[in-house]
Amino acid sequence: LTKNYSPHSPHTIIPDLIKPGSLVLDVGCNTGFLAKELLSKKTITDGIDINEKALKKAAKYCRSVYKRDLYESVLGMGKKKYDYVVFADLLEHIPRPDLLLLDARKYLRPGGMIIASLPNIARLEIRLNLLLGRFDYTYGGILSEDHLRFFTRKSASEMFTSCGYTVIQVIPTGLAHQVKILPNLLAFQFIYICSKK
């Protein structure tokens, strides 16, 4: 996994959403892209991942790193509290993202936020392929072979709401972020900013 430097990518948009001096939990931190980006904001980041090699790299930028199997749908962070819990391109990889979101509630400080990015299964080329009877998994992207769950903007928003969050803002990525039109058709992902109800 490599960082996408496009200004229309979650790798660029998400760090800009986080206030300086915040305490952040990056769930699915990989090698610590986000923590590295946030260092200039005097932000403290803890990282969670299942990949030990990636966690060793992330440890250079994170205060603490934790190995977790998120298929168990619990973060297991004890009594820690955060200003932000970030799920960047992670929730689509686990069987029960709703249970993980429910568990994440207890790790948010008052006024804390969830920031999550999820691929947009309703993007135009996916719809066109479905009309032609095609739903072919790919090595990466929206139909990546390791995606277990698929979301539209509406179904993702409903999931956050049902897990006790208020969706404050939804930001499209990719072409929709660039041209500012037709987000449901053109967004590669949506970034959801949610507060606890």
GIGI-V910993 format. One record per helix or strand. SS is the DSSP state (helix for helix, strand for strand). FROM is the first residue (numbers start at 0). LEN is the number of residues. If there is no record, write none. Layout:
ss,from,len
SS,FROM,LEN
SS,FROM,LEN
This chain:
ss,from,len
helix,9,8
strand,22,5
helix,32,9
strand,43,6
helix,51,7
strand,63,4
helix,69,3
strand,81,7
helix,90,3
helix,96,11
strand,107,13
helix,123,8
strand,137,1
strand,143,1
strand,150,1
helix,152,10
strand,164,8
helix,174,5
helix,182,4
strand,188,8
